[in-house]
Amino acid sequence: MSRIFTTSVASVYPHYVTKVEKKGRTTAELDEVIRWLTGFDQAELTRHLESGTTFADFFADARLNPDARLIKGVVCGVRVEDVDDPLMQQIRYLDKLVDELARGKAMDKVLRS
């Protein structure tokens, strides 16, 4: 099992914030992207961050957006659509969305709308 599965989302979240803010995006936009992927509302997202939920439990509780399958591309040298482990693929989806947001991609494109 990968170590990321037992890592808390809250411990990685500040790195996501730093990454997107450094590129002129906002925490609100980051949260919107996470909510789009997971189906959480802001209160649910906040609760997961405050309670130190692991990535495994975070995605087990999520209602994954049906359009998540449209997320394609490479993150950390790995093509997200080719990841076999469903949980690892969901984590890579999140990484890819954060990357796209940080790269300045338009929000409607990031959210596959």
C-alpha positions in Angstrom: 0.0 0.0 0.0 1.3 3.4 -0.9 2.2 5.8 2.0 0.0 8.5 0.4 -3.1 6.5 1.3 -2.5 6.9 5.0 -1.4 10.5 4.7 -3.9 13.2 5.8 -5.4 15.4 3.2 -4.8 18.3 5.6 -1.1 17.7 5.5 -0.9 18.1 1.7 -3.6 20.8 1.3 -1.2 23.7 2.3 1.2 22.6 -0.5 -1.8 22.7 -2.9 -2.6 26.2 -1.6 1.0 27.4 -2.0 1.2 25.9 -5.5 -1.9 27.6 -6.8 -1.4 30.9 -5.0 2.2 31.2 -6.3 0.6 31.2 -9.8 -2.1 33.8 -8.9 -5.0 31.5 -8.2 -7.0 31.5 -5.0 -7.8 29.0 -2.2 -11.5 29.5 -3.2 -10.7 28.2 -6.7 -8.7 25.3 -5.2 -11.6 24.4 -3.0 -14.0 24.6 -5.9 -11.9 22.1 -7.9 -11.7 19.7 -4.9 -15.5 20.0 -4.4 -16.1 19.3 -8.1 -14.0 16.2 -8.0 -15.3 14.8 -4.7 -18.9 16.0 -4.6 -18.3 17.5 -1.1 -19.8 20.8 -0.1 -17.6 23.3 1.6 -18.7 22.2 5.1 -17.8 18.6 4.3 -14.4 19.6 2.8 -13.6 21.7 5.8 -14.6 18.9 8.2 -12.3 16.5 6.4 -9.4 19.0 6.6 -10.0 19.8 10.2 -10.3 16.1 11.3 -7.1 15.0 9.5 -8.9 12.5 7.2 -6.5 10.2 5.3 -6.6 10.2 1.5 -8.1 6.6 1.7 -11.0 7.8 3.9 -11.4 11.1 2.0 -12.0 9.4 -1.3 -14.0 6.5 0.3 -16.4 9.2 1.5 -16.4 11.1 -1.8 -19.0 11.0 -4.5 -16.6 11.2 -7.4 -17.7 13.4 -10.3 -18.8 11.2 -13.2 -16.7 13.5 -15.5 -13.5 12.7 -13.5 -12.9 10.0 -16.2 -12.3 12.9 -18.6 -9.2 13.9 -16.7 -6.2 12.9 -18.8 -2.5 13.6 -18.8 0.6 13.0 -16.9 1.3 13.7 -13.3 4.7 12.9 -11.8 5.6 11.0 -14.9 2.5 8.8 -14.7 -0.5 8.9 -17.1 -3.5 9.3 -14.9 -5.9 7.4 -17.1 -3.6 4.4 -17.0 -3.3 4.1 -13.2 -4.7 0.7 -12.2 -5.4 1.2 -8.5 -8.7 3.2 -8.2 -7.6 5.1 -5.0 -4.3 6.1 -6.5 -6.1 7.1 -9.7 -8.4 9.4 -7.7 -5.4 11.0 -5.9 -3.7 11.5 -9.3 -6.9 13.1 -10.6 -6.7 15.6 -7.7 -3.0 16.2 -8.4 -3.8 16.8 -12.1 -6.6 19.3 -11.4 -4.3 21.2 -9.0 -1.6 21.3 -11.6 -4.0 22.6 -14.3 -5.3 25.3 -11.9 -1.8 26.3 -11.1 -0.8 26.5 -14.8 -3.6 29.0 -15.3 -6.0 26.8 -17.2 -9.5 28.4 -17.4 -11.8 27.1 -14.6 -14.4 25.8 -17.0 -11.7 23.7 -18.7 -10.3 22.4 -15.3 -13.9 21.4 -14.3 -14.4 19.7 -17.7 -17.5 21.7 -18.4 
